[in-house]
Amino acid sequence: MKTILFSQKPNCLKQDQFIHAFQEIRRASRRSKTT
């Protein structure tokens, strides 16, 4: 059980980072469009 939870944690972190990066890219593209 412990090993399964431990292996799932990094995956969640990776997904969170990916979502955050995607939002940043969208924000950057929006900024470049307005200027």
C-alpha positions in Angstrom: 0.0 0.0 0.0 2.7 2.5 1.0 4.7 1.9 -2.2 1.6 2.5 -4.4 0.8 5.8 -2.6 4.5 6.8 -2.9 4.5 6.1 -6.7 1.3 8.0 -7.2 2.5 11.1 -5.5 5.1 12.2 -8.1 2.6 11.6 -10.8 0.1 14.0 -9.2 2.9 16.6 -8.8 3.9 16.2 -12.4 0.3 16.7 -13.5 0.0 19.8 -11.3 3.2 21.3 -12.8 1.9 20.6 -16.3 -1.4 22.3 -15.6 0.4 25.3 -14.1 2.8 25.5 -17.1 -0.1 25.3 -19.5 -1.9 28.2 -17.7 1.3 30.2 -17.9 1.7 29.6 -21.6 -1.9 30.6 -22.2 -1.4 33.7 -20.2 1.8 34.5 -22.1 0.1 34.0 -25.5 -2.8 36.2 -24.4 -0.3 38.9 -23.4 1.5 38.8 -26.8 -1.8 39.0 -28.6 -3.0 42.1 -26.8 0.3 44.0 -27.4 
